[in-house]
Amino acid sequence: MLRWEDIAGHDAAKTMLQNMLAAGRTPHALLFAGPAGIGKMLVARVLAAGLLCGAGAEKPCGRCQSCRLIAQGAHPDCIVLADDGTSLKIDQIRDLQRQAALAPYFGAGRVLIIEGAERFTAQAANSLLKTLEEPPAGTVFILTASSPHALLATIVSRCRVFSFRPLAVGILAGLLAARGENAARADVAARLA
């Protein structure tokens, strides 16, 4: 199940995203920037669930068909271009663009998540830029990257940027303690992390 409560830390970003969802004013392109393993993809998936959720006020609800399918990685309107450690090529972006042009399967929109956007080839970045300039109606792009500076400035200018920072020691220690680690060891591990 994907819920806002499942995300440790990142309170400012969570609050802003929740407010956007509640107001129905989510930008067509967002960039989540920060170090690897910090939780950007989890936040992207929770936001996608919220955008595609079929429930009323509480989004994502975690119970509707859309929320369950996103949690399973099987929602037809939530496409994830996963980072495999190599460059993101123009063929991958063209395929993503074809999928973005399709009508949504379940609802009124689609969410396209691109992990590791800093790995775009020059051709792929330029191709995506054209789509970000004129996005298909009802489509939200969520890009994740290590830094906004790793992308073309023109792509960054089309995105609402959210910066993700390492979690505070207290939050990490609390997470480790909640998973059964004794408090002293959890504190030491959190400080080393």
N, C-alpha and C positions, 0 to 999 in steps of 0.2 A: 504494500500500500504506500502511496506517495502522498505525504502531507507536509505542510509547512513546519509542523512540530518535529519532523524527522531531521530537520536541518539544524546542525549545531552551529551556533554563532551566526555571523553575517546578518545581524539583526537589522541594520540600516537598509541593506539591499532587500531583505525579506519584506520589511514594512513598505518600502516604496513599490515593490512588485505587487504586493497584496492590495495596496491602494489603487494601483493602475487597473488590476483585475476588477475590483469592486466598482470602479468608475467606468469600466468598459473602455478605457483609453490606453491600451497597450500599443506602443509604437510598432511599426512593421518590421523593425530590425533592432536587435539588442546585441551588445557585445559584452560577454562576461570575461573579464581579464584578471589573471592572477596565476600564482604558481601551480604546477601540476599537483594533483591530489588534494586540492583545497576544498573541493565540493562544488565546483562550477557545474559539472554535468548533473549532479543531483538537483541543484537549484533549477537548471534548465528543464529537467524532466518534471519536476513539481510544477513549474510554471506552465509547461505544455499541458499537464493534466488539468490545471486550473483553467486554461484557455479552452480546452475541449470538453470540460466537465459538463454533464447533463443535469446537474443538480441546481437547486435554487441559489441561495445566498452563500452557502459554505462551499468555496471552490479552492482546491479540489476536494470532493467529498470522500474519495477513496472507495466508494461503494458502487457507483454507476458503472455501466458497461465501458464507457470511455476511460474512466480512471483505472479500471482493472486491466484493460488492454494496454494502456501505457505502462503500467507497472510490469506487465509481462513482456514489454517490448514488441507488441504485436498490433498496435493501433494503426489502421491504414492511413489516417490523416496526420500521423506524427512520424515523420521520416528523419532518421538519424544517420548522418554521414560520419561514421566512427573514425577516429584517428587510429591508424595502424602503424604510425611511426615513420611513414614515408611521406612523400609530397602528395598534396591533393591536386589532382590533374584536371585538365579541362574536360575530359570525358566524364569524370565524376560530377562536375558542376553542370554539364549539359544534361546529364541524366536527372539530376536534382531539379533543374529548370523544367524539364518535361513533366516531372511529377508535380511540381508546383502549379503547372498550368491546368492540371486535371481538377475537375469538380470534387469537392469534399465528399467522402463516402458517408459519414455519419451526420455531420452538422453543417455549420455555416463557414467553417474555416479549416485551415491546415497549419501545422507547425513544422518547420524544417530546422533541425538542429545540426550545426556543423561543428564538430569537435576538432580542435587543433588547427584553427583557421590560419595560424601563422605559417603553416606548411603549404599554402597555396603556391603553385607555380605562377609566374607572371601572367600567362594566358588565362589560367583559371580565375585569378583575382580579377582581371579585367572583364571576364565573362560574367562573374557574379555581380560586379559593380553595375552592369547594365540592368540586371534583374532588381537590384536594390534601388536603383533610380526609378524604376517603374514596376513595383511589385504587383503580383496578381492580387486581386481583391480578396480579403479575408485571410491572407497568408502572413504569418509571423516567422521571421528568421531569427534564430538564436545562434550566435557564433561564440565559441569559446577560444581563448588564446592566452598565451603566457603574458602578453603585454600588448596594449594598443599600438605601441611603436613598432611591433613586428608585422603590422599590416599596412597596406596602402592607406595613406591619409584620407583618400577619397572614400574608401570603404568605411573607415572609422567615422567620418563626417556624416554618414548616412545611418549610423547606429546610435542608440542610447547606450552609453558605456557605464557599466557597473564594475567597480574595482573590488576584488576579493583579496583579503589580506590573511596571513596566517592567524590561526585562532589563538586566543590568549591562553596562557599556561593553565589558568584555573578551569577554563572550559575543557581543555584536553584532559587534565587530571580527572575532572568529573566524569567525562566519558569513559576513561579507562576504569575508574572505580565502579561505574555502573555496569561494566562488563566483567566484574569480579576481581579486578586487581586490587591488592591492598593499597591503602591511601599513600603510604610512604613511597612505594615503588611507582605508583601512578604519578606522583608529583615529580619524581626523578625522571621518569620517562618523558613526561610532558615538557620538562625543562630542556631535555636533550633534543627533543623534536624541534 
